[in-house]
Amino acid sequence: MSHMLQPTILLLKEGTDTSQGKPQLISNINACCAVVDTIRTTLGPRGMDKLIYTAGSNSATISNDGATILKQLEIVHPAARTLVDIARSQDEEVGDGTTSVVVLAGELLKQSKQFVEDNVHPTIIIKGLRRACQLAKAKINELAVDLSAKDKAEIRKMLERCAATALNSKLIGSHKAFFAPLLVEAILHLDDDQDLSLIGINRVPGGSIEDTVLVEGVAFKKLFSYAGFEQQPKKFLKPKIILLDIELELKAVKDNAELRVEGHEAFVKMVEAEWNLLFDSLDKIAALSPQIVLSRKPVGDIATQYFADRGIFCGGRVEREDMKRLSIATGAAVQTTASNLTSDVLGTCEVFEERQIGKERYNFFSGCTEAKTATIILRGGGEHFIAEMDRSIHDALMVIKRARAHNSIVAGGGAIEIEVSKYLREYSRTIHGKQQLVINAFAKALQVIPHQISENAGLDATTILNKLRQKHDQGFVWYGVDILNDDICDTFESFVWEPAQIKLNSFTAATEAACLVLSIDETVKNSSSNSQIQRPTQAMRR
């Protein structure tokens, strides 16, 4: 019987590269593990920093924040980009734990790799990981300590401890006793909706870290000014403030403009009309007797001199965010016209003054009656240092915000991971089949957090983990890594506290990322457009 050659069927355009099956899945897992290896050394209080240098723009970033590092690395591998996405989502949702979530996702994939090599179907692994995640989250909710019934002083203390824990692993960790109360004070100025954009952060290089100041109100750099500005008063007590979004200067004639007027008198009338419009607006503003006039748009030299003659402080080109915070803090309504102005649009604060901060002049509006906003002016040695301070403070503010919203906390230092790991390991012994192995693998993966914290602190990670397992088996729920004494301790008693929300989000994001990578069984690369399509398995489509 003669065998006929089957004709080649061309489905994809020439030059398209496809790879599929088990080798493709293992390749994706290896790519993710390579990303994790890059940032795993940044985890914990003794984590190292990374310096990322971009040759094209000649810029450098020094950071140990997982989301910042992954964003700067510009990872192009399509599967590994999943880890970048979960770091970003963790940063935006809860602020802290960006390195932890990536390290945990990488370890889940590493534990799953053995199952893939042993021909366990990815659907079974995914099902097991999701079940383990649900069990882990339920256990966290069960273990979390709810402090919502406590009085205000207790809750404030709790927020400070959460902030100090978040700052522990940052560049300014040694100054956490200074920054934690300051950042909690800033958050407590906000409304219940806790909009962090209402906390302004300004950077002024120079001075020591502890020269950083919190303004209970608004502060921003001295505005662009014209002649006459120096004649204006620079300090007021309980001033009336008016906020505008109008231009208070004569409009310059644009290039190549052509005006034709009949005779000299018509020209004079035209010029006078423009002056009259400006002075009419200025007179209407001055009629309200404000001491401070600020505008989003330019305030020209004529207006500056006009206000100086009347003892009024003025400034133009105020940033949109600063104007928004000023309006909320002082109670002033931003006006888009000078017509029909009434006294109820004015705002006030206790003290306005212009002060020197380092090399910069700053305008301070403090003691605001409405006080739903605050400003932090950061001081420090150099630009890179202050930029990392800014990122650290953002993370701590997000943690305080979450803790304030939920009031439930768990102990840090790897304590919660070891306890949940113990629970999952015990649970896995009560079930049968491959799910038992997958849930046990999830339990093993959780131990990577205390292991990496110990390793980054230069400790013997195996010894520390053995001690932790022993303590947790004896019923000591909150024992974690003690990097100060190179041992283990009750991290709840040591006030290493984290909002339970961070852990819940971290476990969910890491599991979903691992499941997404495991669900990809084929990559199609189109060489002409450089686009890559990754085909999910049945588990992902379901």
Backbone hydrogen bonds, N-H to C=O, Kabsch-Sander energy under -0.5 kcal/mol:
donor,donor_aa,acceptor,acceptor_aa,energy
4,M,2,S,-0.6
10,L,8,T,-0.6
11,L,9,I,-0.8
16,T,13,K,-1.6
17,D,525,K,-3.1
18,T,16,T,-0.5
19,S,523,T,-2.1
21,G,521,D,-2.3
25,L,21,G,-1.8
26,I,22,K,-2.6
27,S,23,P,-2.2
28,N,24,Q,-2.1
29,I,25,L,-2.1
30,N,26,I,-2.5
31,A,27,S,-2.0
32,C,28,N,-2.1
33,C,29,I,-2.4
34,A,30,N,-1.8
35,V,31,A,-1.5
36,V,32,C,-2.2
37,D,33,C,-2.3
38,T,34,A,-0.9
38,T,35,V,-0.6
39,I,35,V,-1.1
40,R,36,V,-1.9
42,T,39,I,-1.9
43,L,40,R,-1.3
47,G,44,G,-1.8
48,M,41,T,-2.6
50,K,63,S,-2.7
52,I,50,K,-0.6
52,I,61,T,-3.0
53,Y,51,L,-0.6
54,T,52,I,-0.5
54,T,59,S,-3.2
55,A,53,Y,-0.7
58,N,54,T,-1.1
59,S,54,T,-1.3
61,T,52,I,-2.3
63,S,50,K,-2.2
63,S,61,T,-0.5
66,G,64,N,-0.6
69,I,65,D,-2.5
70,L,66,G,-2.5
71,K,67,A,-2.0
72,Q,68,T,-2.2
73,L,69,I,-1.9
74,E,70,L,-0.7
74,E,71,K,-0.6
75,I,70,L,-0.6
81,R,77,H,-1.6
82,T,79,A,-1.5
83,L,80,A,-1.3
84,V,80,A,-0.8
85,D,81,R,-2.1
86,I,82,T,-2.0
87,A,83,L,-1.9
88,R,84,V,-2.1
89,S,85,D,-2.5
90,Q,86,I,-2.3
91,D,87,A,-2.0
92,E,88,R,-2.4
93,E,89,S,-2.4
94,V,90,Q,-2.4
95,G,90,Q,-1.4
96,D,94,V,-1.4
101,V,97,G,-2.0
102,V,98,T,-1.1
103,V,99,T,-2.6
104,L,100,S,-2.7
105,A,101,V,-2.0
106,G,102,V,-2.4
107,E,103,V,-2.1
108,L,104,L,-2.3
109,L,105,A,-1.9
110,K,106,G,-2.2
111,Q,107,E,-2.6
112,S,108,L,-1.7
113,K,109,L,-1.5
114,Q,110,K,-0.6
115,F,111,Q,-0.6
116,V,112,S,-2.0
117,E,113,K,-2.5
118,D,114,Q,-1.5
119,N,116,V,-1.7
120,V,115,F,-2.7
124,I,121,H,-1.2
125,I,121,H,-1.5
126,I,122,P,-2.9
127,K,123,T,-2.3
128,G,124,I,-2.1
129,L,125,I,-2.5
130,R,126,I,-2.4
131,R,127,K,-2.0
132,A,128,G,-2.4
133,C,129,L,-2.3
134,Q,130,R,-2.1
135,L,131,R,-2.2
136,A,132,A,-2.5
137,K,133,C,-2.6
138,A,134,Q,-2.1
139,K,135,L,-2.0
140,I,136,A,-2.2
141,N,137,K,-2.4
142,E,138,A,-1.6
143,L,139,K,-2.3
144,A,140,I,-2.6
145,V,409,I,-3.0
146,D,144,A,-0.6
147,L,145,V,-0.5
147,L,407,N,-3.5
150,K,147,L,-1.5
155,I,151,D,-2.4
156,R,152,K,-2.6
157,K,153,A,-2.0
158,M,154,E,-2.3
159,L,155,I,-2.5
160,E,156,R,-2.2
161,R,157,K,-2.0
162,C,158,M,-2.2
163,A,159,L,-2.4
164,A,160,E,-2.4
165,T,161,R,-2.0
166,A,162,C,-2.1
167,L,163,A,-2.2
168,N,164,A,-1.1
169,S,165,T,-0.6
170,K,167,L,-2.0
173,G,170,K,-1.8
175,H,172,I,-1.9
176,K,173,G,-1.5
178,F,175,H,-1.1
179,F,175,H,-2.3
180,A,176,K,-2.8
182,L,178,F,-0.9
183,L,179,F,-2.8
184,V,180,A,-2.1
185,E,181,P,-2.3
186,A,182,L,-1.7
187,I,183,L,-2.2
188,L,184,V,-2.5
189,H,185,E,-0.6
189,H,186,A,-0.9
190,L,187,I,-1.8
194,Q,191,D,-1.2
196,L,194,Q,-0.9
198,L,195,D,-1.9
199,I,196,L,-1.8
200,G,198,L,-0.7
200,G,374,A,-2.2
202,N,376,I,-2.7
204,V,378,L,-2.7
206,G,380,G,-3.6
211,D,208,S,-1.8
212,T,209,I,-1.7
213,V,377,I,-1.8
215,V,213,V,-0.5
215,V,375,T,-3.4
216,E,214,L,-0.6
217,G,215,V,-2.4
218,V,365,F,-2.0
220,F,363,N,-1.6
222,K,361,R,-3.0
229,F,226,Y,-1.9
231,Q,228,G,-0.7
232,Q,229,F,-1.7
236,F,352,F,-2.7
238,K,236,F,-0.5
238,K,350,E,-2.9
241,I,347,G,-2.9
242,I,292,I,-2.4
244,L,294,L,-2.9
245,D,335,Q,-2.6
248,L,298,P,-2.3
257,A,254,K,-1.6
261,V,259,L,-0.5
263,G,261,V,-1.1
266,A,262,E,-0.6
267,F,263,G,-1.2
268,V,264,H,-2.4
269,K,265,E,-2.4
270,M,266,A,-2.0
271,V,267,F,-2.3
272,E,268,V,-2.8
273,A,269,K,-2.3
274,E,270,M,-1.5
275,W,271,V,-2.0
276,N,272,E,-3.1
277,L,273,A,-2.1
278,L,274,E,-1.9
279,F,275,W,-2.9
280,D,276,N,-2.5
281,S,277,L,-1.8
282,L,278,L,-2.3
283,D,279,F,-2.7
284,K,280,D,-1.9
285,I,281,S,-2.0
286,A,282,L,-2.8
287,A,283,D,-1.8
288,L,285,I,-1.3
289,S,286,A,-1.9
291,Q,240,K,-2.1
292,I,240,K,-1.9
293,V,313,F,-2.9
294,L,242,I,-2.2
295,S,315,G,-2.1
296,R,244,L,-1.9
300,G,248,L,-2.0
300,G,298,P,-0.6
304,T,300,G,-2.3
305,Q,301,D,-2.1
306,Y,302,I,-2.3
307,F,303,A,-2.7
308,A,304,T,-2.2
309,D,305,Q,-2.3
310,R,306,Y,-0.7
310,R,307,F,-0.6
311,G,308,A,-1.5
312,I,307,F,-2.9
313,F,291,Q,-3.0
315,G,293,V,-1.7
316,G,224,F,-0.7
317,R,297,K,-0.9
318,V,295,S,-1.9
323,M,319,E,-2.6
324,K,320,R,-2.3
325,R,321,E,-2.3
326,L,322,D,-2.5
327,S,323,M,-2.3
328,I,324,K,-1.9
329,A,325,R,-2.7
330,T,326,L,-2.8
331,G,327,S,-1.6
333,A,345,V,-1.7
335,Q,243,L,-2.5
341,L,338,A,-0.6
345,V,342,T,-1.7
346,L,343,S,-1.4
347,G,241,I,-2.8
348,T,330,T,-1.8
349,C,239,P,-0.6
350,E,366,S,-0.8
350,E,367,G,-0.7
351,V,366,S,-2.0
352,F,236,F,-2.7
353,E,364,F,-1.8
354,E,234,K,-1.8
355,R,353,E,-0.6
355,R,362,Y,-2.9
357,I,355,R,-0.5
357,I,360,E,-3.2
360,E,357,I,-2.2
362,Y,355,R,-3.5
363,N,220,F,-2.9
364,F,353,E,-3.1
364,F,362,Y,-0.6
365,F,218,V,-3.2
366,S,351,V,-2.3
366,S,364,F,-0.6
367,G,216,E,-0.8
368,C,216,E,-1.2
369,T,348,T,-0.5
370,E,329,A,-1.4
371,A,329,A,-1.0
374,A,198,L,-1.5
375,T,215,V,-2.2
376,I,200,G,-3.4
377,I,213,V,-2.7
377,I,375,T,-0.5
378,L,202,N,-3.3
378,L,376,I,-0.7
380,G,204,V,-0.6
380,G,206,G,-1.1
386,I,382,G,-2.5
387,A,383,E,-2.6
388,E,384,H,-2.0
389,M,385,F,-2.1
390,D,386,I,-2.5
391,R,387,A,-1.9
392,S,388,E,-2.5
393,I,389,M,-2.8
394,H,390,D,-2.2
395,D,391,R,-2.1
396,A,392,S,-2.3
397,L,393,I,-2.7
398,M,394,H,-2.2
399,V,395,D,-2.1
400,I,396,A,-2.5
401,K,397,L,-2.4
402,R,398,M,-2.3
403,A,399,V,-2.7
404,R,400,I,-2.7
405,A,401,K,-1.9
406,H,402,R,-2.3
407,N,403,A,-2.5
409,I,145,V,-2.3
410,V,498,E,-2.8
412,G,496,V,-3.2
415,A,412,G,-1.2
416,I,411,A,-0.9
418,I,414,G,-2.1
419,E,415,A,-2.2
420,V,416,I,-2.5
421,S,417,E,-2.5
422,K,418,I,-2.3
423,Y,419,E,-2.1
424,L,420,V,-2.7
425,R,421,S,-2.3
426,E,422,K,-2.1
427,Y,423,Y,-2.4
428,S,424,L,-2.6
429,R,425,R,-0.8
430,T,427,Y,-2.0
431,I,428,S,-1.0
436,Q,433,G,-1.0
437,L,433,G,-0.6
438,V,434,K,-2.0
439,I,435,Q,-2.7
440,N,436,Q,-1.8
441,A,437,L,-2.0
442,F,438,V,-2.1
443,A,439,I,-2.1
444,K,440,N,-2.1
445,A,441,A,-2.3
446,L,442,F,-1.8
447,Q,443,A,-0.6
447,Q,444,K,-0.9
448,V,445,A,-2.0
449,I,446,L,-1.3
451,H,447,Q,-1.9
452,Q,448,V,-2.8
453,I,449,I,-2.4
454,S,450,P,-2.3
455,E,451,H,-2.4
456,N,452,Q,-2.7
457,A,453,I,-1.0
458,G,455,E,-1.5
459,L,454,S,-2.7
461,A,459,L,-1.1
464,I,460,D,-2.2
465,L,461,A,-2.5
466,N,462,T,-2.2
467,K,463,T,-2.3
468,L,464,I,-2.5
469,R,465,L,-2.7
470,Q,466,N,-2.1
471,K,467,K,-2.3
472,H,468,L,-2.7
473,D,469,R,-2.3
474,Q,470,Q,-1.1
475,G,472,H,-1.3
476,F,471,K,-2.3
477,V,475,G,-1.3
479,Y,476,F,-1.0
480,G,489,C,-2.8
481,V,413,G,-3.0
482,D,487,D,-3.3
483,I,481,V,-0.7
487,D,482,D,-2.2
489,C,480,G,-2.1
491,T,478,W,-2.0
491,T,489,C,-1.1
492,F,478,W,-0.6
494,S,490,D,-1.5
495,F,492,F,-1.1
496,V,491,T,-2.9
497,W,495,F,-1.4
498,E,410,V,-2.7
500,A,408,S,-2.4
502,I,499,P,-1.3
503,K,499,P,-0.9
504,L,500,A,-2.5
505,N,501,Q,-2.5
506,S,502,I,-2.4
507,F,503,K,-2.7
508,T,504,L,-2.0
509,A,505,N,-2.8
510,A,506,S,-2.4
511,T,507,F,-2.1
512,E,508,T,-2.5
513,A,509,A,-2.3
514,A,510,A,-2.2
515,C,511,T,-2.7
516,L,512,E,-2.2
517,V,513,A,-2.2
518,L,514,A,-2.4
519,S,515,C,-1.4
520,I,517,V,-1.1
521,D,519,S,-0.6
521,D,535,R,-2.0
522,E,535,R,-0.9
523,T,19,S,-2.8
524,V,533,I,-2.8
525,K,17,D,-3.6
525,K,523,T,-0.5
526,N,524,V,-0.6
526,N,531,S,-2.3
527,S,15,G,-0.5
527,S,525,K,-0.7
530,N,526,N,-1.5
531,S,526,N,-0.6
533,I,524,V,-2.6
535,R,522,E,-2.5
535,R,533,I,-0.6
537,T,519,S,-3.0
540,M,537,T,-0.5
541,R,537,T,-1.8
542,R,538,Q,-2.0
